[in-house]
């Protein structure tokens, strides 16, 4: 039975989430991954090997485009907060339906290399990826904000985080395995890339539609924030939320580690192991194994709490990546240790979604204003910053180690590829572990007390 509580400007429907709704929410990240993961996994390789853009210049595309998108995120998120709810459609869900279609088209456009001069190709790559970033913000921010609007129950939020991470891993699993073999079916990669990316993007739209169709916004803000939308209002939202600041700092390191691993694996398979098609087989095991981390997530959180569980996962990944770096480049041994590392990193990545929902509640408790879009966008800023960092480091790193496309690489280049794939993530995750361990103070017990206080306000 649904019970409606009115708390000033906020209306809360107190009811548990059904398994169908949890699965459907996870399908949103499944759809998201079928467009987002394509860029993280294959766009650098497309730029360097198909479009013929130098590696360092390709890294610059990621750096500038992601920083541009990161700056746009708080503006997009704030504009969504000031948008009124539209009846049963809600504030966030309509963006999933219409925005995903536009994002699918933009995804395909990023994997087209027009017959232009070197400068023309570079300009097109910058423009297409920057526009893609804006389109992505208008889909991902409402989706991320939707979780906080569905429930304030801690157990349900952990379940949503687990299902979201399952959806994300499912998309990564399928795109990692299917894309390269499908591209190789075409006579030319220049044709194969946009066609295959179009197919993947259609699957992404379907995932978002399932999420839109079956999820419900229960925490409804009846009025927009009183404070006028401005640059300073965004800064004040950020500065007043210490848990958000901590999560942003941690995420810069965890996501840059995660993304640089994803971007470099295709190079490691092709050159260090000698067969690019091994990537599909390795990812089948590596990403498939990481579902174990998601399955364990609710039980680990119940026993250790969100913060300690995140630290456990980070520790597992650090140990596995460090060991893998010092081991010979053997496909079996590499895959085993990489699987353990992915199991580890899937745990804090999953918990992050529950933490950001808690932080939205904290912002409301602290200031009296509930700003889901702005808060999630500021968190997303850190993800974009990390993505720009990882893309830049991947491209510049390849240039520094002497990478030359489609030739046998020198021994120091092979060592450099392995370092980018394993050593940087281990160091970055170590810093992330220190950040959350020392600075994050919003415990599960504190959040529970805070929610009770919010519900008691009139």
Secondary structure, 3 states (H helix, E strand, C coil): CCEEEEECCEEEEECCCCHHHHHHHHHHHHHHHHHHHHHHHHHHHHHHHHCCCCHHHHHHHHHHHHHHHHHHHHHHHHHHHCCCCEHHHECCHHHHHHHHHHHHHHHHHHCCCCCCCHHHHHHHHHHHHHHHHHHHHHHHHHHHHHHHHHCCCHHHHHHHHHHHHHHHHHHHHHHHHHHHHHHCCCCCHHHHHHHHHHHHHHHHHHHHHHHHHHCCCCEEECCCCCCCCCHHHHHHHHHCCHHHHHHHHHHHHHHHHHHHHHHHHHHHHHHHCCCCCHHHHHHHHHHHHHHHHHHHHHHHHHHHHHHHHHHHHHHHHHHHHHHHHHCCCCHHHHHHHHHHHHHHHHHHHHHHHHHHHHHHHHHHHHHCCCCHHHHHHHHHHHHHHHHHHHHHHHHHHHHHCCCCCCCCCCHHHHHHHHHHHHHHHHHHHHHHHHHHHHHCCCCHHHHHHHHHHHHHCC
